[in-house]
Amino acid sequence: MSIKLAASSAVRKAATCGALAVAALTLSAAPALADAPTVVKGPDARGDISYAACPGGTHLIGGGYSWNPIYTNGGSPSDTVDINSPSGAKANTWAAKAHKGVIAAYALCAKD
């Protein structure tokens, strides 16, 4: 499984399994934990779009995905991530879609 963030291309390329927790801690300018961003996980989706929506009183500041790609018999990945961006159809929501494998969207949400 891999987790990717899309706040910037550098973050997206360097993200690992612990990236969401690290991003949530480093994006908070205030020392109080009450002001830390909230991470919301969307449902797992196979070949469909996973949506992660920010709760009321928060707004979307970034997002990403966790992905279990499909592999060939030789062990090479045989899958692509088709969507990893804010949703165009749903406000305050991150969307992620894998071509074949299982994917879950993550939304990074800050208080209004």
Summary of the structure (lengths in Angstrom):
residues: 112
radius of gyration: 14.2
end to end distance: 31.7
largest distance: 49.1
contacts: 349
relative contact order: 0.28
helix: 15%
strand: 45%
